[in-house]
Amino acid sequence: MIQAHNLDYPNIFGKLYSMFEPEIFHTKYKARLFYLSDLFLTPFAKRLARLALIAPSEDIIIICNFIGNLIL
């Protein structure tokens, strides 16, 4: 998303992680946050899945677990 939309946002993962607190369920913009997070993390999961196709066998398990955690 950063490359596709030419955005430069320092520490984006830290900022995104900090937004996911219990208070998010009581805010007006929670649907928007989840929608944008999905847009941001979907390409990341796709990239990892592609890497799993060529990764060594011991690393495929790690990548699949990571993708599974993103899906959950």
N, C-alpha and C positions, 0 to 999 in steps of 0.2 A: 504494500500500500504506500509505503514511503517513496519507493521508486516510481510507481505507477502515477502518483499524483504530485510528484516533485515536492514532497514535504520534508522538512528538516526539523525534527523534534528531538532534542537531546533527552536521554534517559526515558524513552517512551515506555519501556517495559516496567520500570519502577513506578512511573506515574499511573500506568494502567493497573498494575497490581494494587497500588494504594487506593484506587477507587472501589475496589471490591471489598467492602466492609459491610457489616450487618445493616447499617443505616441505608444502604442502597435500596433496600426493599420498601422503604418509606419515602422515597423521593419521586418527584414528578417525572424525571428523565430516565428512569431505570430501563425502560424498553429501548430507548435510544442508545444507552450505554451497551446493553447486551447486543443490539443490532450492529453497532460499530465494532465491538469486540469480535463478533463473529466474522465480520468483513476482514478485520485485521489478522486474525489467527487462522482463517481458512487457508490462505496461500502458504502459511508456515507449515501447516499439517500436510498439504499437498507436496511441498518441497521435501519434507521428511519422508513421505511415502515413496517418492521417486528415488531418494537416496537409499532407501531400504532395498531397492531392486539390485543395487550394485554393491552394497555394503558387505563386509565379511560376515559370516554366519553368526559369530558371537555378538556382533553389533546390531543385527536385525532384531533380536529380542529386545534390546534396550530401546531402539527406535519405535518398535510396535507398542511397547508399554507406554512410551511417551505420547504417541498418537492416541492411544486408548484413553490416557488421562485427559488429553485435550478434548476428546469427544465427550467424555463424561462431564 
